[in-house]
Amino acid sequence: MMIAMSDGNRKTLIGNDIPLAMESFLKADCVCFDVDSTVIQEEGIDVLADYLGKGQEVADLTKRAMEGGMKFQDALEARLDLLEPNKADIEACLRERPFKFTPGIQELVERLHDANKHVFLVSGGFRIMIEPIAERLQIPIFNIFANTIYFENDEDENKNSSGFIFDDADDDDNEGKLYDGFDDTEPTSQDMGKSKALEMIKSRSKDGSEDDDAGYQCMVMIGDGFTDSQAKPPAAAFIGFGGVVIRKNVQAVSDWYITDFKDLIRLMDEFPNRKLTPFFPK
């Protein structure tokens, strides 16, 4: 699809239902992002694997999972069994090899916050690695849906019902906190997990009330992987992202496929009233 921009330039857009994706994004009250190769330029588990000297083996499993060639929960278990990371390893990796934000994501998230759209991070990666990303983007920690790694000596009372380890857990001896499995009840640890996670998000009351009708009315999922496309439904639209890596199978199932977050920022600028009707006449 070719469209004319307000600056006089013309741009070819790719997607199966671009008007739906644009309209859904503009009116969304909840926007969910994948993290690896979307919010950040790396695959977090690959960075950790490389740090631990097991990069190629884990990269092969990650690629198979992202392209839909292996059930996600099988790939997750196989990668963690291969790595067996202790807590000190992960924290050292985060310090020594900090993630790089994908260009435009910080401005986009800020703009979404300004527009009173709630932002969630929905990832097959690990909470312990995603929390610092959320903090830098000013995304509440309870807006993270990701996998929880268990470590030996982490007390049960420091976990909530999702297995999340609170920051006030006793962290004095992380060297002794060896890998002790992962929470396989997290929706993101399972195949079709992002769809399940968005169902859980959708059922939340966005204003803190107990009103069943106070949940999110329009959700959009943005990500680079095939597992992200599975979030529609309940997402109203799936916007595929190829700004870090282009995956043809993801491009094929995207309502709109973008390679630059500036496209979404520009859309918000072009249509501040959240209406696309003059742009795509009915």
DRENDO-1510 file (C-alpha; in Angstrom, 1 decimal, always signed):
<recs>
REC; n; res; u; v; w
REC; 1; MET; +0.0; +0.0; +0.0 .
REC; 2; MET; +1.3; +3.4; -1.0 .
REC; 3; ILE; +0.3; +6.4; +1.2 .
REC; 4; ALA; +1.1; +10.1; +1.0 .
REC; 5; MET; +2.6; +11.7; +4.1 .
REC; 6; SER; +2.0; +15.3; +5.3 .
REC; 7; ASP; +5.5; +16.2; +4.4 .
REC; 8; GLY; +4.9; +15.4; +0.8 .
REC; 9; ASN; +6.8; +12.2; +0.8 .
REC; 10; ARG; +5.3; +8.9; -0.2 .
REC; 11; LYS; +5.9; +5.6; +1.5 .
REC; 12; THR; +5.0; +2.0; +0.8 .
REC; 13; LEU; +3.5; +0.3; +3.8 .
REC; 14; ILE; +3.4; -3.5; +4.3 .
REC; 15; GLY; +0.7; -5.4; +6.1 .
REC; 16; ASN; -2.5; -7.5; +5.8 .
REC; 17; ASP; -4.8; -4.8; +7.3 .
REC; 18; ILE; -3.0; -1.6; +7.7 .
REC; 19; PRO; -6.1; +0.6; +8.4 .
REC; 20; LEU; -7.1; -1.8; +11.2 .
REC; 21; ALA; -3.6; -1.7; +12.7 .
REC; 22; MET; -3.4; +2.1; +12.5 .
REC; 23; GLU; -6.8; +2.7; +13.9 .
REC; 24; SER; -6.3; +0.1; +16.7 .
REC; 25; PHE; -3.0; +1.7; +17.7 .
REC; 26; LEU; -4.5; +5.2; +17.8 .
REC; 27; LYS; -7.5; +4.2; +19.9 .
REC; 28; ALA; -5.7; +1.6; +22.0 .
REC; 29; ASP; -5.8; +2.0; +25.8 .
REC; 30; CYS; -3.2; -0.7; +26.2 .
REC; 31; VAL; +0.0; -1.2; +24.1 .
REC; 32; CYS; +2.1; -4.3; +24.6 .
REC; 33; PHE; +5.6; -4.7; +23.5 .
REC; 34; ASP; +7.9; -7.7; +23.1 .
REC; 35; VAL; +11.3; -6.9; +24.5 .
REC; 36; ASP; +14.1; -8.8; +22.8 .
REC; 37; SER; +14.8; -7.5; +19.2 .
REC; 38; THR; +12.0; -5.0; +19.7 .
REC; 39; VAL; +12.4; -2.8; +22.7 .
REC; 40; ILE; +16.1; -3.7; +22.9 .
REC; 41; GLN; +18.5; -4.5; +20.0 .
REC; 42; GLU; +19.5; -7.9; +21.5 .
REC; 43; GLU; +18.0; -11.2; +22.4 .
REC; 44; GLY; +18.6; -11.2; +26.2 .
REC; 45; ILE; +19.1; -14.9; +26.6 .
REC; 46; ASP; +21.6; -14.9; +23.7 .
REC; 47; VAL; +23.6; -12.2; +25.4 .
REC; 48; LEU; +23.6; -14.2; +28.7 .
REC; 49; ALA; +24.6; -17.4; +26.8 .
REC; 50; ASP; +27.5; -15.6; +25.1 .
REC; 51; TYR; +28.6; -14.2; +28.4 .
REC; 52; LEU; +28.6; -17.8; +29.8 .
REC; 53; GLY; +30.4; -19.2; +26.7 .
REC; 54; LYS; +27.4; -21.1; +25.3 .
REC; 55; GLY; +26.3; -18.6; +22.7 .
REC; 56; GLN; +25.9; -20.7; +19.6 .
REC; 57; GLU; +24.0; -23.6; +21.1 .
REC; 58; VAL; +21.5; -21.2; +22.7 .
REC; 59; ALA; +21.2; -19.0; +19.6 .
REC; 60; ASP; +20.2; -22.0; +17.6 .
REC; 61; LEU; +17.4; -22.9; +20.0 .
REC; 62; THR; +16.3; -19.2; +20.2 .
REC; 63; LYS; +16.1; -19.0; +16.4 .
REC; 64; ARG; +14.0; -22.2; +16.2 .
REC; 65; ALA; +11.6; -20.9; +18.8 .
REC; 66; MET; +11.2; -17.4; +17.3 .
REC; 67; GLU; +10.5; -18.8; +13.8 .
REC; 68; GLY; +7.9; -21.2; +15.1 .
REC; 69; GLY; +9.9; -24.4; +14.5 .
REC; 70; MET; +9.9; -25.5; +18.2 .
REC; 71; LYS; +7.4; -25.2; +21.0 .
REC; 72; PHE; +8.4; -22.3; +23.1 .
REC; 73; GLN; +8.2; -24.1; +26.5 .
REC; 74; ASP; +10.5; -26.8; +25.1 .
REC; 75; ALA; +13.0; -24.3; +23.8 .
REC; 76; LEU; +12.9; -22.4; +27.1 .
REC; 77; GLU; +13.5; -25.4; +29.2 .
REC; 78; ALA; +16.3; -26.6; +26.9 .
REC; 79; ARG; +18.1; -23.3; +27.0 .
REC; 80; LEU; +17.9; -22.9; +30.8 .
REC; 81; ASP; +19.1; -26.5; +31.3 .
REC; 82; LEU; +22.0; -25.7; +29.1 .
REC; 83; LEU; +22.9; -22.5; +30.8 .
REC; 84; GLU; +22.0; -23.1; +34.5 .
REC; 85; PRO; +22.7; -19.5; +35.3 .
REC; 86; ASN; +23.2; -18.4; +38.9 .
REC; 87; LYS; +22.0; -15.1; +40.1 .
REC; 88; ALA; +25.5; -13.6; +40.2 .
REC; 89; ASP; +26.1; -14.5; +36.6 .
REC; 90; ILE; +23.0; -12.7; +35.4 .
REC; 91; GLU; +23.7; -9.6; +37.4 .
REC; 92; ALA; +27.3; -9.5; +36.2 .
REC; 93; CYS; +26.1; -9.9; +32.6 .
REC; 94; LEU; +23.7; -7.0; +33.0 .
REC; 95; ARG; +26.4; -4.8; +34.4 .
REC; 96; GLU; +29.1; -5.7; +31.9 .
REC; 97; ARG; +27.0; -6.0; +28.8 .
REC; 98; PRO; +24.1; -3.6; +29.2 .
REC; 99; PHE; +21.3; -3.7; +26.6 .
REC; 100; LYS; +20.9; -1.1; +23.9 .
REC; 101; PHE; +17.5; +0.4; +23.3 .
REC; 102; THR; +16.1; +0.2; +19.8 .
REC; 103; PRO; +16.1; +3.7; +18.3 .
REC; 104; GLY; +12.9; +5.5; +18.9 .
REC; 105; ILE; +11.5; +3.3; +21.6 .
REC; 106; GLN; +12.1; +5.7; +24.5 .
REC; 107; GLU; +10.3; +8.5; +22.7 .
REC; 108; LEU; +7.5; +6.3; +21.7 .
REC; 109; VAL; +6.9; +4.9; +25.2 .
REC; 110; GLU; +7.0; +8.5; +26.5 .
REC; 111; ARG; +4.5; +9.6; +24.0 .
REC; 112; LEU; +2.2; +6.6; +24.8 .
REC; 113; HIS; +2.4; +7.6; +28.5 .
REC; 114; ASP; +1.5; +11.2; +27.6 .
REC; 115; ALA; -1.5; +9.9; +25.7 .
REC; 116; ASN; -2.6; +8.0; +28.8 .
REC; 117; LYS; -2.1; +4.6; +27.1 .
REC; 118; HIS; -0.9; +1.9; +29.4 .
REC; 119; VAL; +2.3; +0.2; +28.3 .
REC; 120; PHE; +3.2; -3.5; +29.1 .
REC; 121; LEU; +6.2; -5.6; +28.4 .
REC; 122; VAL; +5.3; -9.1; +27.4 .
REC; 123; SER; +8.3; -11.3; +26.9 .
REC; 124; GLY; +9.5; -14.8; +26.8 .
REC; 125; GLY; +12.7; -13.5; +28.4 .
REC; 126; PHE; +13.4; -13.2; +32.1 .
REC; 127; ARG; +12.0; -10.8; +34.7 .
REC; 128; ILE; +15.4; -10.3; +36.3 .
REC; 129; MET; +16.8; -9.0; +33.0 .
REC; 130; ILE; +13.7; -7.0; +32.0 .
REC; 131; GLU; +13.1; -5.1; +35.2 .
REC; 132; PRO; +16.0; -2.6; +34.6 .
REC; 133; ILE; +14.6; -2.0; +31.1 .
REC; 134; ALA; +11.1; -1.3; +32.5 .
REC; 135; GLU; +12.6; +1.0; +35.1 .
REC; 136; ARG; +14.4; +3.1; +32.5 .
REC; 137; LEU; +11.2; +3.4; +30.5 .
REC; 138; GLN; +9.1; +4.2; +33.6 .
REC; 139; ILE; +6.9; +1.2; +33.0 .
REC; 140; PRO; +5.5; -0.2; +36.3 .
REC; 141; ILE; +7.1; -3.4; +37.4 .
REC; 142; PHE; +3.7; -5.1; +37.6 .
REC; 143; ASN; +3.2; -4.3; +33.9 .
REC; 144; ILE; +5.8; -6.9; +33.1 .
REC; 145; PHE; +4.7; -10.4; +31.9 .
REC; 146; ALA; +7.9; -12.5; +31.6 .
REC; 147; ASN; +9.5; -15.7; +32.9 .
REC; 148; THR; +10.7; -16.1; +36.5 .
REC; 149; ILE; +13.9; -17.9; +37.2 .
REC; 150; TYR; +14.2; -19.6; +40.6 .
REC; 151; PHE; +17.4; -19.7; +42.5 .
REC; 152; GLU; +18.5; -21.8; +45.5 .
REC; 153; ASN; +18.1; -20.0; +48.8 .
REC; 154; ASP; +15.4; -17.6; +47.5 .
REC; 155; GLU; +12.8; -17.8; +50.3 .
REC; 156; ASP; +9.2; -18.6; +49.4 .
REC; 157; GLU; +8.0; -15.6; +51.4 .
REC; 158; ASN; +9.8; -13.4; +48.9 .
REC; 159; LYS; +7.8; -14.7; +46.0 .
REC; 160; ASN; +4.3; -13.7; +44.9 .
REC; 161; SER; +1.8; -16.0; +43.3 .
REC; 162; SER; +3.5; -15.6; +39.9 .
REC; 163; GLY; +6.9; -16.5; +41.3 .
REC; 164; PHE; +8.2; -12.9; +41.1 .
REC; 165; ILE; +11.1; -12.3; +43.5 .
REC; 166; PHE; +10.7; -9.0; +45.3 .
REC; 167; ASP; +13.6; -6.6; +45.5 .
REC; 168; ASP; +13.7; -6.8; +49.3 .
REC; 169; ALA; +14.7; -10.5; +49.2 .
REC; 170; ASP; +18.0; -11.2; +51.0 .
REC; 171; ASP; +20.5; -10.7; +48.2 .
REC; 172; ASP; +23.7; -10.7; +50.3 .
REC; 173; ASP; +25.1; -13.9; +48.8 .
REC; 174; ASN; +24.1; -14.2; +45.2 .
REC; 175; GLU; +27.1; -16.3; +44.5 .
REC; 176; GLY; +25.4; -19.1; +46.4 .
REC; 177; LYS; +22.1; -18.6; +44.5 .
REC; 178; LEU; +22.4; -21.4; +41.9 .
REC; 179; TYR; +19.8; -22.0; +39.2 .
REC; 180; ASP; +16.9; -23.9; +40.6 .
REC; 181; GLY; +14.4; -24.1; +37.7 .
REC; 182; PHE; +11.8; -21.7; +36.4 .
REC; 183; ASP; +8.1; -20.9; +37.0 .
REC; 184; ASP; +6.3; -23.1; +34.4 .
REC; 185; THR; +3.0; -21.5; +35.4 .
REC; 186; GLU; +3.9; -18.2; +33.9 .
REC; 187; PRO; +1.9; -17.8; +30.7 .
REC; 188; THR; +5.0; -16.6; +28.8 .
REC; 189; SER; +6.7; -19.9; +29.6 .
REC; 190; GLN; +4.1; -21.7; +27.4 .
REC; 191; ASP; +3.3; -22.0; +23.7 .
REC; 192; MET; +0.6; -19.4; +22.9 .
REC; 193; GLY; +1.7; -17.7; +26.1 .
REC; 194; LYS; +1.5; -14.2; +24.8 .
REC; 195; SER; -2.2; -14.7; +24.0 .
REC; 196; LYS; -2.7; -16.0; +27.5 .
REC; 197; ALA; -0.8; -13.0; +29.0 .
REC; 198; LEU; -2.9; -10.5; +27.0 .
REC; 199; GLU; -6.0; -12.2; +28.2 .
REC; 200; MET; -4.8; -11.7; +31.8 .
REC; 201; ILE; -4.0; -8.1; +31.0 .
REC; 202; LYS; -7.3; -7.5; +29.4 .
REC; 203; SER; -9.2; -8.7; +32.4 .
REC; 204; ARG; -7.4; -6.2; +34.7 .
REC; 205; SER; -9.2; -3.1; +35.9 .
REC; 206; LYS; -7.1; -0.3; +34.5 .
REC; 207; ASP; -8.5; +2.2; +37.0 .
REC; 208; GLY; -8.0; +0.0; +40.1 .
REC; 209; SER; -11.8; -0.5; +40.6 .
REC; 210; GLU; -13.6; -3.9; +40.8 .
REC; 211; ASP; -15.8; -3.0; +37.9 .
REC; 212; ASP; -15.8; -5.8; +35.3 .
REC; 213; ASP; -16.3; -3.3; +32.5 .
REC; 214; ALA; -13.3; -1.2; +33.6 .
REC; 215; GLY; -10.7; -3.4; +31.8 .
REC; 216; TYR; -8.9; -2.6; +28.6 .
REC; 217; GLN; -11.1; -2.1; +25.6 .
REC; 218; CYS; -8.5; -2.1; +22.8 .
REC; 219; MET; -5.1; -3.8; +23.0 .
REC; 220; VAL; -2.3; -3.8; +20.4 .
REC; 221; MET; +0.7; -6.1; +20.4 .
REC; 222; ILE; +4.0; -5.1; +18.8 .
REC; 223; GLY; +6.9; -7.4; +18.3 .
REC; 224; ASP; +9.4; -9.1; +16.1 .
REC; 225; GLY; +8.6; -12.8; +16.6 .
REC; 226; PHE; +6.0; -15.3; +15.5 .
REC; 227; THR; +5.0; -15.8; +19.1 .
REC; 228; ASP; +4.1; -12.1; +19.2 .
REC; 229; SER; +1.6; -12.6; +16.4 .
REC; 230; GLN; -0.1; -15.2; +18.5 .
REC; 231; ALA; -1.3; -12.5; +20.8 .
REC; 232; LYS; -4.1; -11.6; +18.3 .
REC; 233; PRO; -6.6; -12.3; +19.6 .
REC; 234; PRO; -7.2; -10.9; +22.2 .
REC; 235; ALA; -5.1; -8.0; +20.7 .
REC; 236; ALA; -7.2; -6.1; +18.2 .
REC; 237; ALA; -4.1; -5.8; +15.9 .
REC; 238; PHE; -0.6; -7.1; +15.6 .
REC; 239; ILE; +2.1; -4.7; +14.4 .
REC; 240; GLY; +5.2; -6.7; +13.4 .
REC; 241; PHE; +8.6; -5.0; +14.0 .
REC; 242; GLY; +11.6; -5.5; +11.8 .
REC; 243; GLY; +13.9; -2.7; +12.9 .
REC; 244; VAL; +16.4; -5.2; +14.4 .
REC; 245; VAL; +15.8; -8.3; +12.4 .
REC; 246; ILE; +13.4; -9.0; +9.6 .
REC; 247; ARG; +11.5; -12.3; +9.8 .
REC; 248; LYS; +9.6; -13.1; +6.7 .
REC; 249; ASN; +7.1; -15.4; +8.5 .
REC; 250; VAL; +6.3; -12.5; +10.9 .
REC; 251; GLN; +6.0; -10.0; +8.0 .
REC; 252; ALA; +3.5; -12.4; +6.4 .
REC; 253; VAL; +1.1; -12.4; +9.4 .
REC; 254; SER; +1.4; -8.7; +10.4 .
REC; 255; ASP; -1.6; -6.3; +10.2 .
REC; 256; TRP; +1.1; -3.7; +9.7 .
REC; 257; TYR; +4.9; -4.3; +9.4 .
REC; 258; ILE; +7.2; -1.6; +10.4 .
REC; 259; THR; +11.0; -1.2; +10.7 .
REC; 260; ASP; +11.1; +2.1; +12.5 .
REC; 261; PHE; +9.3; +3.2; +15.6 .
REC; 262; LYS; +9.2; +6.7; +14.1 .
REC; 263; ASP; +6.3; +5.4; +12.0 .
REC; 264; LEU; +4.2; +5.0; +15.1 .
REC; 265; ILE; +5.3; +8.4; +16.5 .
REC; 266; ARG; +4.4; +10.0; +13.1 .
REC; 267; LEU; +1.0; +8.3; +13.1 .
REC; 268; MET; +0.2; +9.9; +16.5 .
REC; 269; ASP; +1.4; +13.3; +15.2 .
REC; 270; GLU; -0.7; +13.0; +12.0 .
REC; 271; PHE; -3.9; +11.9; +13.8 .
REC; 272; PRO; -4.0; +13.4; +17.3 .
REC; 273; ASN; -7.8; +13.0; +17.4 .
REC; 274; ARG; -7.3; +9.2; +17.0 .
REC; 275; LYS; -9.5; +9.2; +13.9 .
REC; 276; LEU; -8.3; +7.7; +10.6 .
REC; 277; THR; -11.5; +8.2; +8.6 .
REC; 278; PRO; -10.2; +11.0; +6.4 .
REC; 279; PHE; -7.1; +9.0; +5.7 .
REC; 280; PHE; -8.8; +5.7; +4.9 .
REC; 281; PRO; -12.4; +6.6; +3.8 .
REC; 282; LYS; -14.9; +3.9; +4.7 .
</recs>
